[in-house]
């Protein structure tokens, strides 16, 4: 059976250096497919879809709200040709009711142990309109190694550098953050994979650089320690979401190859300043993730926040605008208060204002979003700051003998751009 799995295209944040990571959801899903399924994966961010190519069944995997309208469009083309289409992925779960109108079937929840029945139903012409497993999660032990063989690896590089591979060591999250839908999607129970299975998968990835995509590693101190200890012999270099702010854990993370973390910077407190410093003290870089437009944010506060970010010496910063995605506290609150003025999902890119902020006009928040990017990267471009992080990992790789000279193109490009920028008076 020929099954085409499609990942719809989506735009990068305005102002962000454009690169593409190999997606995680589709390769995890592919691992759950029956063995007789011949799967072809198309990442529309990097490849064109050949709609005329014969195919038995089409799957559309959507991670982001910004992908859904394009996903619906793709489905419409195939369904007009008489090809059945099934949707899955995070954004399909967040927009399940709407997506049903554009699909022959919608799969909701985690795929392990469920796809044999789905494909049997397809073969028997008895495909269900909805397969709802959101509240019926499979045993975490059933999660297998992702099918990275479906990826066209040559596409996932940035100026000649192979990008990080994505992997996960747990599912679920015991936190329930204001803008986040994970409590709905994966539940509030922290569900760690067996460490030996997670580490075995990491060891088998033919890439020295990984992105551990767990919602947060800071959920169970003993589990973190055990995981990092088992990762040390791999000599992998990796980035992740927050690590618990405790010396022994950070030390083990550094030994295990922690390269940098994505750390939410939600205020200008000494706590945040000291946390960033502790990461740096352990040789771990920090990319700050900064959400603009909370009800506590005034124009003056946002400008002070940018000054604070420069003061604490973040390695990188990514600015987004509060976006009320369905099934989040933010959506519930703002909808109840009748402050959401756009339900056009193409606007839900996290760089557009789709609601009425509390202390300013929407246009002012949009202006401050641009100000934040420009002010933070005024003296050093984002690309050059990325180069400095890359240089850090190169040095670590040289120390443990895993360095490969594949990075030279990017090094020369970034350094050359920095030099040219200086000549042009940009810095």
N, C-alpha and C positions, 0 to 999 in steps of 0.2 A: 504493500500500500504506500502510495506517494503522499506524504503529509508535508505541507509547506508551513513553516512556523515563521511568522512575520513580526518584527519589532518596529512599530511606526516611528517615523522621524519626529524630532522635536527640537526646538531652538534652544541654544545655550542662553544663559543669563546675559543680558546686555552688559557689555563691559568686561566680560570674562574671556580669558584666552580660550579659544576653542580647541578641544581635543575630545576624543571619544574612548571610553573604557569599554571592554567587552562586557555586555550586560550579564547580570547574574540570574535573574528570574528565568529566562528562557533555557539556560543550560541546566538549571536545577530541575525545571519541568521536564526537559528532554530525558533526564535520567529515569523518570517515572513512566516513560512510554513503553508499550509492549515491544518485545524484541523484533517482531515482524514488521514494525513500522519503519519505513525509509524516510527519515526526516531531513528536510533541507531548510536551513535557517537563513533568513534574509534580514539584515539590519539596515533599515531604510535610511538611517543616518549616513550610511557609507556605500550603499548599493541601491541600484534601481530594481524595482519589482518587474519581472516579466509576466504580465497578466495573461499572455497568450500561451505560456508554457503549460502543458497538460498536468493536472494535479487532481488527486482524488478528494482531498480534504484539506482545509486551510484553518490554521490556528493563528490567532492574533493575541500577542502577549503585550499588555500595556502596564507600564510601571507608574507613569505620571499622568495627572489630569490633563496636562498640556498635549498628551498623545491621543486622547479619546476621540476627538472629532475626526482626526486623520484616520484613526482605526476604523471608525464607522464608515468613512468614505471608502477605504480599501475593501471592507466587507461588502459594501454595496456593489462594487465592481464585480467581485467574484460571484455574488449571489445572483446577479443578472445573467451570469454565464451558467447558472445552475449548479455551482459548486457550493457545498455546505461549509459554513464558517462557525467555529467555536471561539469564544473569547475567554481569556484568563488573565491572571496577574493582578497586582495591587489596584491599579486604576479601574479595572473591570469590577472589582469588589466595591470600590467607592462609588461607582456609577452603575450599579447593577441593573436597576430598573430601566434607565434610559437605554442601556446597552442591549437589553433584550429586544428592543424594537429594531435593532440593526443586525441581529444574529439569529442563526439557527439554534445555537445553544450558548449558554454562559456557564463557565465553571467557576465556582466560588469556593475559596479555601485552599488548602495545601494538597498537592497532587499525589503524594506517595500512596501507593496501594489502591488508587481509584481509577487509573486510566485504562486498565484492562476492561472494566465494565463500560466505560465511555466508548471505547473503540468497538467493543462488541455490539453496543447499541447502534453505533453508526453503520456497521456492516449489516445489521438486521433492519436497517431503515427505521429505527425506533429511538433516534436521538432525542433525549429529553431537552425541554426548553431551558431548564435550569438544573444544575447539579450543585446543591448547596451544602457545603461541608464547613462553613465558617466556624460553627460551634462544635464541630466534630473533628478535632485535629488528630492526625495519625501519630503513633508513637514516635518520639524523636529518634529512637534507635533505628527507625526504618529509613531515615534520610541517607541516601547513598551519595557517592561521588558524582559531582556534576559532569554533564556530557560536554566538556570543552572541545571535543573533537568536531562538533558541529560548527564551530567558529572558523571564519576565514582569518587566520592569525595575522596575515600580512596587512590587513586593514587597520589593526589596532596598534598604531604607533604614532608618535608625535615627532615629526621632523627626524625620522630615522630611529627613534627610541621606542622599544617595546613598552607599552603601558603596563600598569599593574594588572594582575589577575584578581578577580573577586572570589572570596570564599567566606563561609560563615561557620562559626563554632557553636552558635546557639540560635534559638528563636524565642519570640515573646519578649516582653519588657515589663518589669514591675513598676516602672514609672508611668505617669500619665500626663505628659507635658501638654501645655495649652494648645500649641499649633499642630500636634502630632496625632496621626490616626492609628498608630501601632496598637493601642489598646483594643481597638475594634478589629484590626486585621489579624493580629497574632496573639491576642490575649495578654492579660497582665501577669500571667505566670511566666517566670523565667524558665526556659526549657533548654538547658545545655545539651549539646550532642555528647555522646561518649568521647572523651578526650582522645582516646587512641584512634577513633575513626576520623575525627576532625584533623588531627595531626598527620595521619596517614594520607588524607586527601591533600593537605598542604605539601607534604613531601613529594607527592606525585605530580605536582604542577611544574611544568617545564618553564619556569620563570622565577627568577630570584626575588622578584618584588611583588608583594601581595597587598590587597586592600581587604582587611577583615571587616565585613559589612554589618556585623551585629549592631543592633540599635545602640547598645552600650555594653562595654566589657565590665563596667563598674557595677556589677549586680550581685556578685558573690565573691568575697575576698579569697576564700580557700580555693574556689574554682579557678580564679584568675592566677593564683600562684601555681597551682598544679598545671594549668594550661601552658603558662610561660616556661616553666621548667622543662616540659616535654618538647617545647618548640626550640629551645636553645641549640640542640645538635643540628637542626635544619639549616642554620645559618641564612635564613631568609631575612629580607628586609621588608617591613610592612608598615602601613598606616591603618588607622582605625578611628572609631568614635571614642569617647572618653574612657580613660583608664582610671581606676580608683587612686585617689590622691593620698598615697601612703608610701613611705620610703621603700619598704621591702618589695612592695608590688611594682613600683616604678623601676627599682633596680633590676628585678627579674625581667620586666618588660624590655628594658634596655639590653640586657644580656641576650634576650630572645630575638633581638633585631628590630625593636620599635624604632621607626624612622620619624614619623610625626603623627600627631593626633588632630582630629577635628574637635575643637572645644567651643561650646557655646559661650559667648561673652554676653551676659545678660544684664550686667551693671558695671559700675566703675569702682567697685569695692576693693579693699585690700585683699579680701579672700581670692578674688579673681587674679589680682596682680601676683599674689604669692603662689597661686596654683600654676600660672604660666611660668613663673620663675623655677618652680620645682621640676616641671617638665624639662626646662632648659638645663637645669643643674644635672639632670640625668642624660643629657645629650639627645633629648627627644624634641623635635621641632613641633610647632603649633600653628595650625591654620584656624584662625578664629572664624566662627560662624555667627554672624551678627544679624539679628532680626530687627527691622525697623518698623515702627508704626504701632507698637503696643499702646494701650491706653495711658500708660505712665509717660509716654514720650512726647515732649514738647520740642520745638525747633531748637531752643537753646540746649536742651539735654542731648539731642542727637549730635550737635556740634561738639559738645564737651566729650561725648562718648568717642568720637573720632580722635580727638586729642589724646584721650586715654589709651586708645589702641596703639597709637604711635609711641606713647610713653612706655608701654609694657613690652615693646619690641616683638610683636607677633611676626612670625615668618611669612605668613600670608593671611589675608582676610577675604571672606566671601560675604557680601552683603545681599540680603534679600528683604523683600517687603512682606509683612504679615499677609498671608493668603489663607482665607477661610475654606480649606478643603473639606468636603463632606465627611461626616463622622468624626469631627474634631470638636473640642470644646470651643475653639474660636468660631467655627461655623455655627454651632448652636447659639452662642451668645450674640453674635452679630446679626444672625437671622432673626432671633427673638426681638432684638432691638431695632429691626428694620433698617440696618445700616449697610447691608450689602446692596450695591446698585448694579452689579454685573454678574450674570450667571452664564456668560459666554465662556465656555471652558478654555477657549484659546487665549483668554486673558489671564488664566490661572498659571502663569509662568514664573511667579515669585519675583518678577521685576516690574509688575504693573499694579497700580492701586485699584482694587475692585470694591472697596467699602469706604464709608465715611470715617476718617480718623477722628479721635475725640478732641484733639487740641489744634487742628489745622485743616485747611482745605485739602482735598485729595491731590490737587496740583502741587501744593507745597511739599507734601510727603514725597511725591514723585521727583521733585526738584532736589530734595535732600538725599534721596537715593543716589542720584547722579553725583551730588556733592561728596557723598561718602566714598564712592569708588575713586573719584578724581583726587580727593584730598589724601586718602591713604596711599595711593600709588603715585603721588606727585613727584617724589624724589627718586623712587625706584619703580620701574614698571613691574606689572604683575609677572611678565615673562622673566624678567631678571631675578625677581624674588624666587620664582620657581627654579631658576638655574642654581641659585644659592642652596636651596633645599636638595637639589639633585647632587650638587657638589658634596654635600654632607654625606649622602648615601654612598657616593663613589668612594669617599675616604674610608667609610666603614667596610665597604666591599674589598677594598685593597688590603685592609688590615687582616681580614679573614680569608683572603684568597679567592673570593667569589666574583671579583670585578671582571667585567667584560668590556672591551673597548667600543661597544656599540653606542655608547653615549657621546662619542666625540663630535658627531654631527651637531647634536643639540648644544654642546658646550661651546663650540666655535660659533654657532649661530647666535646663541644668547649673548655671548661675550661681544661678538661683533656688533650686535644690535645695541648693546649698552654703550659701546664706544661711539657708534654712529649717533646715538641719541645725545651724547655729550657734545659731539661736534655740532649738532643741530641746536644746541642750547635747550634741550628738553629737560635737563636735570640741573 
